[in-house]
Amino acid sequence: MSIVVDLSNRVALVTGATGQLGRVIATTLARAGADVAVHFHGNEAKAAELVGAIEGLGRRAVAVRADVADLQSVRSLGETAQATLGAPDIVVACAVSQVWPWSTVLEEDPADYEDQFRSCVMQNVHLAKTFLPAMKERGWGRYVGINTECLMQMGETMSAYVSGKRGMDGLLRVLAREVGPAGVTVNQVAPGWTISEQDRAAGTEENESYSKTVPLRRRGTDQEVANVVAFLASDLASFVTGALVPVCGGNVMPTV
Ligand SMILES: NC(=O)c1ccc[n+]([C@@H]2O[C@H](COP(=O)([O-])OP(=O)(O)OC[C@H]3O[C@@H](n4cnc5c(N)ncnc54)[C@H](OP(=O)(O)O)[C@@H]3O)[C@@H](O)[C@H]2O)c1
């Protein structure tokens, strides 16, 4: 086995591919050789642009709209992806519904907790039910959930986001045990506050007050997050499952 991330002959689905991190994850998986189903919710123009970029890399791609909080919508996404590219071997759950601004528990709207539960927990339930049976049948599959360093920071005002992402963490670790015997791995990547296209456009890459607490003394980049996703999606990560990998320069360090 060569020591490169080789996703040739793999089909990947990236939810939230139109988002800041999803777009780099989708093109990185394509650069590693995968055909990619590009999921979007509202941003059809960005999805079309990504499909063009991925086809420009010589890979196949399709844009698929879905509300990831709705099982029927995810099932229909699955049918479209399968009909055009084949059943996904790799699923990356990156979509998120953004609740902003964050408030204290005493002030946060109860609906925000329900929104985050749907976005972070139910998205993964629906994706698992839709895509993992075929992976189990084939005896090979990769599921990567995008979590966050906030899961371990538990800072004031983060409660809706943290409760959703902690629920997602519990769900995916149980799932890892359940599908492991069939050769399917389930892992998570937990980025820190990451530099992406919107920062480059606005010139907001640097943030000293954040970076000074990070052992590597800087913010990470979208590409650095995508690199770890690509590794976990590949054969190089064949014996890694149930893991949550922080990509945050050491800003949080889960203990064992
Ligand atoms: N960016 C960071 O610094 C950072 C740090 C830590 C963790 N994360 C995690 O990384 C992931 C991506 O974050 P991001 O900053 O790239 O997010 P983002 O730019 O806000 O993108 C969110 C994505 O989710 C999609 N989406 C929103 N609501 C949806 C719904 N109901 N159904 C389906 N799709 C929906 C959006 O689709 P449309 O655009 O097509 O509407 C978009 O593609 C998230 O899981 C987030 O928690 C990000």
The ligand as an SDF file (V2000), in Angstrom:
LIG
                    3D

 48 52  0  0  0  0  0  0  0  0999 V2000
  -16.0030   27.4660   10.3690 N   0  0  0  0  0  0  0  0  0  0  0  0
  -15.4240   27.1860   11.5500 C   0  0  0  0  0  0  0  0  0  0  0  0
  -14.5200   27.9200   12.0480 O   0  0  0  0  0  0  0  0  0  0  0  0
  -15.8400   25.9470   12.2970 C   0  0  0  0  0  0  0  0  0  0  0  0
  -15.2190   25.6730   13.5230 C   0  0  0  0  0  0  0  0  0  0  0  0
  -15.5740   24.5180   14.2030 C   0  0  0  0  0  0  0  0  0  0  0  0
  -16.5080   23.6580   13.6720 C   0  0  0  0  0  0  0  0  0  0  0  0
  -17.1000   23.9690   12.4900 N   0  0  0  0  0  0  0  0  0  0  0  0
  -18.0840   22.9940   11.9700 C   0  0  0  0  0  0  0  0  0  0  0  0
  -17.7930   22.7880   10.6070 O   0  0  0  0  0  0  0  0  0  0  0  0
  -18.9870   22.5510    9.8850 C   0  0  0  0  0  0  0  0  0  0  0  0
  -19.0730   23.5490    8.7370 C   0  0  0  0  0  0  0  0  0  0  0  0
  -19.0930   24.8740    9.2720 O   0  0  0  0  0  0  0  0  0  0  0  0
  -19.0300   26.1480    8.3160 P   0  0  0  0  0  0  0  0  0  0  0  0
  -18.4820   27.2660    9.1230 O   0  0  0  0  0  0  0  0  0  0  0  0
  -18.3530   25.7580    7.0390 O   0  0  0  0  0  0  0  0  0  0  0  0
  -20.5830   26.3980    8.0820 O   0  0  0  0  0  0  0  0  0  0  0  0
  -21.2970   27.3660    7.0230 P   0  0  0  0  0  0  0  0  0  0  0  0
  -20.3120   28.0920    6.1950 O   0  0  0  0  0  0  0  0  0  0  0  0
  -22.3170   28.1600    7.7910 O   0  0  0  0  0  0  0  0  0  0  0  0
  -22.0760   26.3430    6.0860 O   0  0  0  0  0  0  0  0  0  0  0  0
  -23.1890   25.6390    6.5690 C   0  0  0  0  0  0  0  0  0  0  0  0
  -23.6200   24.6400    5.5240 C   0  0  0  0  0  0  0  0  0  0  0  0
  -24.7500   23.9380    6.0190 O   0  0  0  0  0  0  0  0  0  0  0  0
  -25.8020   24.0110    5.0600 C   0  0  0  0  0  0  0  0  0  0  0  0
  -27.0920   24.0150    5.7970 N   0  0  0  0  0  0  0  0  0  0  0  0
  -27.5230   24.9150    6.6950 C   0  0  0  0  0  0  0  0  0  0  0  0
  -28.7500   24.5690    7.1470 N   0  0  0  0  0  0  0  0  0  0  0  0
  -29.0870   23.4240    6.5030 C   0  0  0  0  0  0  0  0  0  0  0  0
  -30.2230   22.5430    6.5230 C   0  0  0  0  0  0  0  0  0  0  0  0
  -31.2880   22.7400    7.2980 N   0  0  0  0  0  0  0  0  0  0  0  0
  -30.2170   21.4580    5.7240 N   0  0  0  0  0  0  0  0  0  0  0  0
  -29.1760   21.2380    4.9470 C   0  0  0  0  0  0  0  0  0  0  0  0
  -28.0590   21.9940    4.8870 N   0  0  0  0  0  0  0  0  0  0  0  0
  -28.0290   23.0810    5.6560 C   0  0  0  0  0  0  0  0  0  0  0  0
  -25.5370   25.2640    4.2420 C   0  0  0  0  0  0  0  0  0  0  0  0
  -26.1320   25.1050    2.9600 O   0  0  0  0  0  0  0  0  0  0  0  0
  -26.3940   26.3470    1.9340 P   0  0  0  0  0  0  0  0  0  0  0  0
  -25.1960   27.2720    2.0520 O   0  0  0  0  0  0  0  0  0  0  0  0
  -26.4790   25.6980    0.5980 O   0  0  0  0  0  0  0  0  0  0  0  0
  -27.6560   26.9910    2.3700 O   0  0  0  0  0  0  0  0  0  0  0  0
  -24.0170   25.2630    4.1970 C   0  0  0  0  0  0  0  0  0  0  0  0
  -23.5540   24.4310    3.1590 O   0  0  0  0  0  0  0  0  0  0  0  0
  -20.1310   22.6600   10.8940 C   0  0  0  0  0  0  0  0  0  0  0  0
  -20.5110   21.3730   11.3070 O   0  0  0  0  0  0  0  0  0  0  0  0
  -19.5250   23.4660   12.0280 C   0  0  0  0  0  0  0  0  0  0  0  0
  -20.1380   23.1730   13.2680 O   0  0  0  0  0  0  0  0  0  0  0  0
  -16.7960   25.0840   11.7970 C   0  0  0  0  0  0  0  0  0  0  0  0
  1  2  1  0
  2  3  2  0
  2  4  1  0
  4  5  1  0
  4 48  2  0
  5  6  2  0
  6  7  1  0
  7  8  2  0
  8  9  1  0
  8 48  1  0
  9 10  1  0
  9 46  1  0
 10 11  1  0
 11 12  1  0
 11 44  1  0
 12 13  1  0
 13 14  1  0
 14 15  2  0
 14 16  1  0
 14 17  1  0
 17 18  1  0
 18 19  2  0
 18 20  1  0
 18 21  1  0
 21 22  1  0
 22 23  1  0
 23 24  1  0
 23 42  1  0
 24 25  1  0
 25 26  1  0
 25 36  1  0
 26 27  1  0
 26 35  1  0
 27 28  2  0
 28 29  1  0
 29 30  1  0
 29 35  2  0
 30 31  1  0
 30 32  2  0
 32 33  1  0
 33 34  2  0
 34 35  1  0
 36 37  1  0
 36 42  1  0
 37 38  1  0
 38 39  2  0
 38 40  1  0
 38 41  1  0
 42 43  1  0
 44 45  1  0
 44 46  1  0
 46 47  1  0
M  CHG  2   8   1  16  -1
M  END
$$$$
